[in-house]
Amino acid sequence: MPSRQPDARDVAPTVQRLRMHYAKRGRLRFTSHRDFQRVFERAVRRAEVPIAHSAGFSPHPKISYVGAASTGAASEAEYVEIGLTRRCDPDAVRSALDEALPTGFDVIEVVEATGGSLADRIDASRWQVKLLGVDPRAAAQAVAAFLQAESIPVERVLKDGRRVLDARAAVVRLAVDSTPAEPIGLRTGVVEPGEPDGCAILDMVVRHLTPAVRPDDVLTGLRQVSESIHLAPPLSPLVTRLAQGRLDESGRLADPLAPDRDAAAGSPHEPTV
Amino acid sequence: MTSTLDHAQAPESLFPRLEPLLMRVSKPVQYVGGELNSLVKEWSACDVRWCLMYPDAYEIGLTNQGVQILYEVLNEIDGVLAERTYAVWPDLEALMREHDIPQFTVDAHRPVGAFDFFGLSFSTELGYTNMVNALSLAGIPIEARDRDESHPVVIAGGHAAFNPETIADFIDAAVLGDGEQVVIAITEIAREWKNEGRPGGRDELLLRLAKTGGIYVPRFYDVSYHADGRIAAVTPNREGAPAKVSKHTLMDLDQWPYPKKPLVPLAETVHERFSVEIFRGCTRGCRFCQAGMITRPVRERSIDTIGAMVDAGLKASGFSEVGLLSLSSADHSEIGEVAKQLGDRYEGTNTSLSLPSTRVDAFNVDLANEFSRNGRRSGLTFAPEGGSERMRKVINKMVTEEDLIRTVTTAYAQGWRRVKLYFMCGLPTETDDDVLQIADLARKVIQAGREAAGSKDIACTVSIGAFVPKPHTPFQWAAQLDHHSTDARLAKLRDKIRADRQYAKAIGFRYHDGKPGIVEGLLSRGDRRVGRVIKQVWLDGGRFDGWSEHFSFDRWMRAAEIAFADQPVDVDWYTTRERERDEVLPWDHLDSGLDKDWLWQDWQDALSDVEVEDCRWTPCFDCGVCDTMGTDIQIGPTGRKLLPLDVIR
């Protein structure tokens, strides 16, 4: 009588965990987190990375995703952790995965995990928001009003209905960028002839709360406190995550891979820097 | 010959104008392209440019094998480029119209109107309104007669193009049959004509295409009608246009191992797998099945080509599932070896194999076991199609009740828990009783299954849809069942299944109402007069007719009333009317190779419950295809083995 359970078979154990820092650029900003998951799993297969799998009826590759940027947002700082059945050189895995992923999902760094949880090293993000067709002076006024407010309730539709979030509480830092630097891979020249040619760039650090306050919610808050009608951009804002990490006391974000990198640098097999 | 190249200046990418709108639409990723294995060729380095469309949403269209194959075949040719476009959802359509952005390709976001050819692949007639909408969004006049030199030549292909008469107003040409070779022939003809400086303009190009005998150009044919609405004659109106246009048949599939590099989308699509067509054509002779009739004869891919394609396709894509496709995959002469050897090769790699379209026999359960050894074991699907023994004789689906019970018993005994059974409602000569017998059958299946499994934890799902008579089949003369009768019959079956106290809980029931089938029937067996209905439906907002949330039966009926106001015909005339033997059918001048007398004889056999065997294993029945088309059955076994491969584990 055949069993209804899958055949007992050897599931190769995880012998190494790697942490990957990657970017989501250009037109790939429109991918959702689920899209990335599928693309990444296929890239792992194509790159012949010896990924570990869970046991059971439908084995899953051991991949953990950490707080992905939402659909429409580009990112310079996304993180994934993978489990391998065979030890691999992190840098070789970096180039193999970068090669196997479509242009726009660019692998920046791969390090060996040395313990601790990646999620514990991330509690805030730094975002850049380009408001095409918005006068930077109008944006600066709104930012000032925003920062002065004690709380700014904004409404958002979530899965379980309408929720009111405090946009102000999540914002650690908010400024109009005076020296706009073009983030890598972000398309330029979107402003069409005849459109207002102004462009305000916001730089913000937002804490990860539950439910999450997104850059969009901060924009909603800015529009609420702003007297200026010009803050409603004629085109959708271009949002890019610049960094993720743990907020230190000075309001800076600590690189979440730094402890792993330091440990690798300190290991006897590697030359110390 | 770069001097004769036209618009060598590449049209600018529309993406910069599109991007700011994409945040405002659902699933924007479907419009950005960037699929693995897609490519963008340099515009000015090419002199023949194709835009290919599968006229449905991206999530359906991207997976279409026909478009993927032609995309790759064309792009492999020097100086030829092919890009793809899909139907845009109404939210983006509204923004595109507001911001004046034309229909674009997802590869380089070029305007569809800038290409030489706009080729559409139709698997279903319900994509016709999406074609009209795409033409309109592209800025191409929707009616062929209004187009000039500056517009692409619009060509239809695919199974639903075997009767292109209903879309004759909108297309410049149609191609019947396999596209791999004819798309190259069309490209060569166009290249030569362009290099000669486009003598005679668009008309001359179309005439050169028509003269090949295998490309149908509707404008070169006149249709005349009897007073009662029937067609009197279809006659060529140009010298060189053949009286009959032939279908194309690709022989030796081993020479055409496409897709070699499957497109892997960023977006989620309906099939996340690498599909290999293991053979083309089917001679089982199911009388309702248009695909089986128009794709004759059977041409198998050999086991080693299949093995090589699977290997290359998985490496190029990273997919973890392989689908072995065909109209009846278990009929491949070496399917047992294919399944076993692929199973051996990918053992322990988390690669799963699937075999859609299987017949009802116990052998298929063994196959399914083979296929599921590297993956999960969920459900098995079988298609007896007809509910009663008599119905199955009428449709020539040679499955007995014992076959079915034996098959599902084997499946349940071997650990499968769920079996799906497909049926049709509204088949010729069918009565309520034929359909109600489905409930008895399902009851016996569960009864036998519980015994075999030694458990009550088994289920069976009955799925049933309305039958639509199709051109080029023995049922092309049949009366379609009206939607009221279809719905009433299905309701009776539902009540009977639910009333079964002992088994109702174990039997699932899925059915579709009869209304979409009537529209499909109108479009399938219609003639040129139906084009006005399609246009009217599109004007009235009709899009995505294959989607229940967008389909509106009332819109179609309203449009038909307007379009047929001055005609002696109506929707019933096209659908529920049985045709006489001597009636000129709208597609009689389009040659699928099937002899009309043979089809008629088969129709008569159907009416007297006479079955016909499969010509792969019995002598020829003179259906006409091989004689007319100069083709032959190509089947194994080859006896060859797959070479061992080094597979990543």
Interface residues (C-beta under 8 A of the other chain):
Chain A: P2 S3 R4 P6 D7 R9 R27 L28 F30 T31 S32 R34 D35 R38 V39 E41 R42 A43 V44 R45 R46 E48 P50 H53 F57 S58 P59 P61 T71 G72 A100 P102 T103 G104 L132 R187 G189 V190 E192 L235 S236
Chain B: F15 P16 R17 E19 P20 L21 L22 M23 R24 K27 P28 V29 Y31 V32 G33 G34 E35 L36 V264 L266 A267 E268 E272 L314 K315 A316 S317 G318 F319 S320 G348 N350 R373 G375 R376 Q414 G415 R417 I648
